[in-house]
Amino acid sequence: MFAFVLMNVDPGKLWTIAKRASEVEDVKICRAVTGLYDVIAYIETPDLDRLGKLVQKIQKIDGVQRTHTSISIPEPIRE
């Protein structure tokens, strides 16, 4: 399964949080971004239970104010 974890972070901690979040297992890409969120992490993980545990690890990073997780919907199988 694929998911995106979007984060709002404390001022001045953008790069530190992006680096720490990128070190969480199954995080494939983590970038600082502009817009409503400050950091976005792309996660590839085998199941929903593991995704929940990974999001909790990210939420515990000092300076992460809140997160929003979007799970990618698989493309339907076509005949």
C-alpha positions as CSV (number, residue, x, y, z in Angstrom):
1,M,0.0,0.0,0.0
2,F,1.1,3.6,-0.7
3,A,0.3,6.6,1.5
4,F,1.3,10.2,1.8
5,V,1.7,11.8,5.3
6,L,1.4,15.5,5.2
7,M,2.8,17.5,8.2
8,N,2.4,20.9,9.8
9,V,5.6,21.6,11.8
10,D,6.9,24.2,14.3
11,P,8.6,27.2,12.8
12,G,12.3,26.8,12.3
13,K,12.1,22.9,12.4
14,L,11.2,22.2,8.8
15,W,14.5,20.7,7.7
16,T,15.1,18.8,10.9
17,I,11.7,17.2,10.8
18,A,12.0,16.4,7.1
19,K,15.3,14.6,7.8
20,R,14.0,12.7,10.8
21,A,10.9,11.6,9.0
22,S,12.9,10.4,6.1
23,E,14.7,8.0,8.5
24,V,11.5,6.3,9.5
25,E,11.3,2.8,8.0
26,D,9.2,2.5,4.8
27,V,9.4,6.2,4.1
28,K,10.7,6.3,0.5
29,I,10.7,10.1,0.0
30,C,10.3,13.0,2.3
31,R,10.3,16.6,1.1
32,A,9.7,20.1,2.5
33,V,7.0,21.7,0.4
34,T,5.0,25.0,0.0
35,G,1.3,25.3,0.6
36,L,-1.0,24.2,3.4
37,Y,1.6,21.6,4.7
38,D,5.3,21.9,5.4
39,V,6.5,18.4,4.9
40,I,5.2,15.5,2.9
41,A,6.4,11.9,3.3
42,Y,5.7,9.1,0.8
43,I,5.4,5.7,2.4
44,E,5.3,2.2,0.9
45,T,4.2,-0.4,3.4
46,P,2.6,-3.9,3.4
47,D,-0.6,-3.2,5.4
48,L,-2.8,-0.7,7.2
49,D,-1.6,-1.8,10.7
50,R,2.0,-1.1,9.9
51,L,1.0,2.3,8.3
52,G,-0.7,3.3,11.5
53,K,2.5,2.5,13.5
54,L,4.7,4.5,11.1
55,V,2.4,7.5,11.3
56,Q,2.5,7.4,15.1
57,K,6.4,7.4,14.9
58,I,6.2,10.5,12.6
59,Q,3.7,12.2,15.0
60,K,6.2,11.7,17.9
61,I,8.9,13.6,16.2
62,D,9.5,16.8,18.2
63,G,8.1,19.8,16.3
64,V,5.4,17.9,14.3
65,Q,2.2,19.8,15.1
66,R,-0.3,17.6,13.2
67,T,-0.5,15.2,10.4
68,H,-2.9,14.2,7.6
69,T,-2.6,10.8,6.0
70,S,-3.9,10.1,2.5
71,I,-3.9,6.5,1.4
72,S,-3.5,5.9,-2.4
73,I,-6.4,4.0,-3.9
74,P,-5.3,1.2,-6.2
75,E,-6.3,1.3,-9.8
76,P,-9.2,-1.0,-10.6
77,I,-8.4,-4.2,-12.5
78,R,-9.5,-3.9,-16.1
79,E,-10.3,-6.8,-18.3
